Amino acid sequence: MESSFAMRINNIIKEMQDGLDPEVLANWYLIVQSRARELCPEDLREKIVVEQDPILFMKFRLNISKRTVSFVISAIEQSLPEMPYSTRLYFEKVQEIILEEFTKVKTDVQ
């Protein structure tokens, strides 16, 4: 009984670690980028760019224009249910940061 519990805990921890692997995150960033580009008008597609740092593999740069924010948020929303738990938490935080930055830029303009 204890062995089965320990194995379950071990599997949960392994799953959480795997979800934050740089390759897993890079893959999900590409999925989000692709979905956002499908959602937005053709003239905005090149305004959604994801770059992974070549040295710090856990560091990503998401370059999006103000006009593409809603499409990127929608793409993240669509992708969340498919993501592993820790990846989902990561992208929920990314989503929060995007909205904070967009709101900050919007209030600075006014």
C-alpha positions in Angstrom: 0.0 0.0 0.0 2.7 2.5 1.0 4.7 1.5 -2.1 1.8 2.4 -4.4 1.3 5.7 -2.7 5.0 6.5 -3.0 4.9 5.6 -6.7 1.9 7.9 -7.2 3.7 10.8 -5.5 6.8 10.1 -7.5 4.8 10.1 -10.8 3.1 13.4 -9.9 6.5 15.0 -9.2 8.0 13.6 -12.4 5.0 14.9 -14.4 5.4 18.4 -12.9 9.1 18.4 -13.7 8.5 17.3 -17.3 6.0 20.1 -17.8 8.6 22.7 -17.1 11.3 21.2 -19.4 12.6 23.8 -21.8 11.7 21.6 -24.8 8.2 21.1 -23.6 7.8 24.9 -23.1 9.2 25.6 -26.5 6.8 23.2 -28.1 3.8 24.8 -26.3 5.0 28.3 -27.3 5.1 27.1 -30.9 1.6 25.7 -30.6 0.3 28.9 -29.1 2.1 31.0 -31.8 0.6 28.8 -34.5 -2.9 29.0 -33.1 -2.7 32.7 -32.6 -1.6 33.2 -36.1 -4.5 31.1 -37.4 -6.9 33.3 -35.4 -5.7 36.7 -36.5 -6.0 38.4 -39.8 -3.3 37.6 -42.3 -1.6 41.0 -42.1 -0.9 40.5 -38.4 0.5 37.0 -38.5 4.1 38.1 -38.6 3.5 40.3 -35.5 3.4 37.2 -33.3 7.0 35.9 -32.7 8.4 33.6 -30.1 12.1 33.3 -29.5 13.9 31.0 -27.2 17.2 32.2 -25.7 20.0 30.1 -27.1 21.9 30.1 -23.8 19.2 30.3 -21.2 16.8 27.6 -22.5 14.1 28.5 -20.0 14.0 32.1 -21.2 11.6 33.0 -23.9 10.8 36.3 -25.6 7.2 36.7 -26.8 7.1 39.6 -29.3 3.5 40.6 -30.1 1.9 43.8 -31.2 -1.0 45.4 -29.3 -3.4 44.4 -32.0 -2.5 40.7 -31.6 -2.9 40.5 -27.8 -6.5 39.1 -27.9 -5.5 36.4 -30.4 -2.6 35.3 -28.3 -4.7 35.2 -25.2 -7.3 33.2 -27.0 -4.7 30.8 -28.3 -3.4 30.3 -24.8 -6.9 29.7 -23.5 -7.5 27.1 -26.2 -4.3 25.3 -25.4 -4.5 25.2 -21.6 -6.7 22.1 -21.3 -4.2 20.1 -23.3 -1.1 21.1 -21.3 0.4 19.2 -18.4 -0.4 20.8 -15.1 2.9 22.7 -14.5 3.0 23.9 -18.1 -0.6 25.1 -17.7 0.4 27.1 -14.6 3.3 28.6 -16.4 1.1 29.7 -19.4 -1.5 31.1 -17.0 1.2 33.3 -15.6 2.3 34.2 -19.1 -1.3 35.2 -19.9 -1.4 37.3 -16.7 1.8 39.1 -17.6 0.6 39.8 -21.2 -2.7 41.3 -19.8 -0.8 43.4 -17.2 1.6 44.8 -19.9 -1.3 45.5 -22.3 -3.3 47.2 -19.6 -0.2 49.2 -18.5 0.5 50.3 -22.1 -3.2 51.1 -22.7 -3.4 53.4 -19.5 0.0 55.1 -20.4 -1.5 56.1 -23.8 -4.6 57.6 -22.3 
